[in-house]
């Protein structure tokens, strides 16, 4: 494998030994097929011709799967363009709510339920603190983003919360944080833990894991979870809208590993770059057997239709436009400028940083579509063990 080969190359070159001993879920198979086919003849595309020199190029379609490293830049840009109208002219706070690794087993058996409980517990915690007059006394505005991995692609379930610095009261006033920070993290941690454990206990009948079937195992799990403080991390307040958007873009459309971090292969060992948090976030090279690498990546394929980015409070979908208008009125802030819809050409130039339609061969002509490449027929299911 060449230096800098990506995730698709690893699946193509090392997928069969993995599939011989593992069965994929439907969503894992869909993600696998999409990543391997992305920007190849398998998905079809079109042929473009330069109107000056006649050179041809083949352009293949993207898979647009949310787990594909190649497709996230454009998805991120489109998502951020929609968010620009929703930012308020206040500082923003970044909080991280993390589940203990003792819950990783439950996530492996029923990730949809566990992730939904996590979103609910985080939202209930933030809403409760914001509503408390001691802290704000109003309705907050925040976005939650689920991540399930750490740098080595092991399971590490946590939610990033980007929270506007303040809340809108029932009387239409904006209340800013009184103490220079949003909420006390130790109190957040205790309330978050209590809300999550209460919700988990209530959902026991829906949990598909052996621990939920035994009273002794269930009580033992809860005792272990209550034994230690849970981690809620608060970063320094962020700056204005431009800084907030740049910061948010680092988290919204990440996948478990980017192609830039994959360095190559030695035999059947995959080399990739990680940040070592134990040593000041220094970068180092990690080596993992190909099957282990693939298995770790598949841990983070989300359940079908599960939304990993969610909006709450003033950003909730029910009355978002009216709520944001009321918040801007309270802040005496003007309405945002209308979003300018970019042409496809301008979008490609900005995101890809190339003159996409200009011929790189003659530097004078422009490309136009001259033929369509049909997609290949869908192949048989990816085989697992008999």
N, C-alpha and C positions, 0 to 999 in steps of 0.2 A: 504494500500500500504506500502510495506516495506521501511525502510530507504534506501535512495540511489537509489530508482527506477528511471527508465529513461523515456525519451519521449515516447518510444513505449508503455510502461505500461500505461502512462496517456491516450494515444489515445485508447488503448484497453478498459480501465476501464471507461473512461468518454466520449468516442467518440459518443456514440449513442444519449445522450441528446443534444449534440452540433449539430449533423447531423439532428436531428428532426426539428431544426429551422434555419439551414443554408444550402445553396447549395454551393458545392465546384466547382471550375473551374477544367478543365481537368488536368492542371499541379498540382494543389493542391491535387486532388484525386490520381494522380500517386505517388506523394511524400508520402501521407498518407499511401497508400497500401505498398509502399516499406519499410517505416520505421517500420510498424507493422510486416511485414514479415521477416525483416532482421535477418539472422542467426537463423531461425526457420525452421521446416519441410516444411513450405509453399513454400520455395524456393528450396527445395531439397538439396542434398549434397552427402555425401558418408560415409561409415562405414570403420573405420580403425582398424587394429588388430596388437597387439604387437607380434613380431616374437619370443619373448622369453617366456613371461608368458601367452600370449593368451588373455589378457584383450582387450575389445572392446571400441571404443568411436565413437560417432556420430558427424560429422563435417558438419555444415549447411552453405550454401552459403551466402555471403554478398549481399546486394541489390545494392551497389555502387551508390545509389542516392546521389547527391551532397548536399541534405538537411538533410541527415541522420547523426546524431552525431556519430554513431558507425563506419562509413566508411571513416571518413576524415583523420585519421592518416596515413593510407597507401597511400591514394591519395596525401596527402601533401608530403610524403617522395619521391614518384615517381616524382612529379612535381619539387621538389627542386633538385633532382639528375640531371634533365635536365637543370636546371638553372645554375649549377656550372660552366658550360663551357662558360657562357655568362657574368660573372662578370668581371669588369675591376679593375686593381690595383689602385683605387682612393677612397677617402672618398665618402660615399653616404649620401644623404639628404632625410629626411622623411617629406613630406608635406601632410596636410589633407585639402581637399576642401569640405565644408559643404553647403548643400542647406537649406534655411530657412524653418521652419516648416509650414509657410504659403503655401508651395507647396505640403504638404502632401496629400491634397485632390485630386490634379491632379494626384499624384502618385497612389492613390487608384483607380482612374478611368482608367488610361492608363500608367502603370509603364514602359512598354517597351519604349515608346516614351520619357518619362521624363528621364529615365536612359541613353538612347542613347544621348540625348542632354547634359546631365551632362558629359559623357565621352568626347564628342566633345568639349565642352567649356573648360574643364581642359586641354585637349591636345593642343588646339589652344593657350591657355594662356601660357603654358610652352614652346611651340615651338616659340612663338613670343618673349618671354623674352630671350630665349637662342640665337635666331638669332640676337638680338640687340647687336652691338659691345660694347655698354656701359657695358653689363653684361658678355657675352661670345663671341658672334659672330660666332656661328656654330650650328651643329646639335647635340641635346642632346641624352641621352640614358636613358629611364625610363619605369617603369611598373606601371600600375594603377590597383587598386583592389577596387571593389565596396562593401561597407557595407550599410545596410539599417536599422540597429537597434541600440538601445542603451541598457544599461544593463537590463532594465526592459522589454525589447522586444517591446517597443513603437517604432514608425517609426522615424528614424533619418538617413536621406540619406546623405552619404558622401563617398568620394573617397580618399583612401590612395595612395600617389604617392611616389615611391622609385626612386630617381633621382641620376644618377652618377654625381660626382662633376667635371663638366667640359663639353666641347663640342668639336666636331671634325670640323675644318674649311674646307672650300672648297679646300684649298691648302694642306690638309692632316696634319695639325698641331693640337695638343691637347691644348686647352685653359682652364686653371684652373680658378676657381672663384677668383676675384681680391680683394675682401673685407672681406674674412673670412666667408661669408655667400653666399648662392646661389643667391636668389632674394629677394628684399624687400617685406615683406608680405602685407603691406598696399597697395602697388601698384598692387601686385598680386590680392588682394581682389577686387579692383575696376575694373580691366580688366576682371577678371573672371565673376563678376556680369554683366558687360556690354555684354560680349560675350554670356553668357547664356540667358539673357533676349532678346537679338536680335534673337537668334536661336529659343527661345520659341515663340516669336511673329510671326516669319516666319512659325512656325509649327502649328499655331492656328487651321487651317482647319483640322488637323489630330488629334486634342485633343478631346477625348470623355469625356467631363466634362461640366456641366452646365455653368461654368464660361466662357468657350470658345464660348458659343452660344449667350452671351449678351455683347454688347459693353460696357455698364456701368459696369458690373461685371468684365470684362476683364481689363478695364482701372483702376478700383479700385484695383484689384489685383496687377497690375504693380506699381501703386503708393505706395502701402504698401511695395512691394519688394524693391523699390528704396529708401525708407525712412531711411533704416538702412544699416550700413556696413555689408557685408557678411564676414563669418569667413574663413580665411585661416590660418592654424596653422603650424608652422615650428618647428621641433625638432632639437636638436643638431646633427651635422654631426656624422655619424656612422663610425666604424673602418674599418678593412680590410674585405676581402671576408667571412671569417668564421663568424665574428660578423654580417655581413649583412645578410647572409643566416639564421642564428639563429633568427635574428630580423624579417626578412620577413616571416618566418614560423609561426609567431604569428598571421598573418593577412590573409594569402592566402586562407586557407581552413576552416575558421571558419564558423559555422552556428549560427543561432540566439541564440541558447542556447545549451550548452554542457550537457551531462548527469552528469558530475561531479558537475555542479552547482545546479542540481535538488536534493533537500534534502529529499523530501517525501511529505506526504499528511496528513492533519487533516480533516476528513470527505470529503467534496468536495473542500477543499482549498489546492492548491499546494504551497509548500514552496520551494523557491530557493534562492540562494545566489547572491547578487549584490554588485558591488563596488559603494560607495557613493562619487561621484566626488565633491559634495558640502562640504564634510568633509574630505578632504585629501585622497580620494580613500579608505577609511576604508570599510571593508566588513560588510554587514548586511544581515539579512534574510528578504525577502519580501514574503508576502502571497497574492495570487490571486485566485479567484474562477476558477474552472477547465475550464469552458467554455470560460472565458476571457483569460486564459492562452493559450488555443488552438487557439483562434482567433488571439491573438497577434503573435503566431508562424507562422500562415498561412499568415500573412501580408508579410512575407519575402521569400515566395516561388517565385522564379524568373520565368519570362516568358519562355516558351519553347525555347530552343536553345540559350538563351541570355548568352553571355560570360561576366562573372564578373571579369575576369583577362585579361588584354590587354597590349600589348607591343608596344612602339612607338619609333620614332627617329631611332637610330642605331639598335634598337631591332625590328623594324618593319619587318614583314615577307618577304617583297619583296627582300631585298638584305642584310639580316642580317649577313650572313657569311662573305661577302666581307667588310661590314661596320665595324664589330668587328675586323677583321684582320687589317684594316687600322688604327683603334683606337689603337690596341696593338702595331703596328709599330710606331705610333706617340709617344706612351708612352715607347717605347723600352722594352716592356714586352714580355716574351716568350708565345708561344701558350699554351693553357691549356693541361694538360696530358689527354690522351684518357680516356674516361669514361669506367670504368670496370663494365661490366654487371654482377650483382649479380645473383647467383642461387636463386631459390625460397627458399631453405633451409636457406641460409645466410640472405636473406631478412627477413624471418619470425623471425629468431633469433634476428636480430638487432632491428626490429621495435617492436616486441611483448616482447622482453627481456626475452624470455623463450627458452629452448631447445625443440622446437616445435615437432621434430620428435623422441625425446627420451622419452621412457615410464616413466611417473612419478610414476607408481605403483611398478615396479621392478627395475628401474634405470639402467637396462642393455639392454633391447630390444629396437627396433625401430619400429615405426608404418608404416604399408603399407596398401594401399586401398584394401579391400576385397569385397565391394559391393557398388552399386550406389543407392542413394535414389532419386527417381523421384520427381519433384516439383508437388505441388497440382495444380489443375485446377483453373484458374482465377475465382473469385467469381463475383456476380452481382455488378452493380454500387453501390457506397456508396449512400445511400438514403438521400435526402434533404427534405425540406418541400414540400407538394403537391402543 
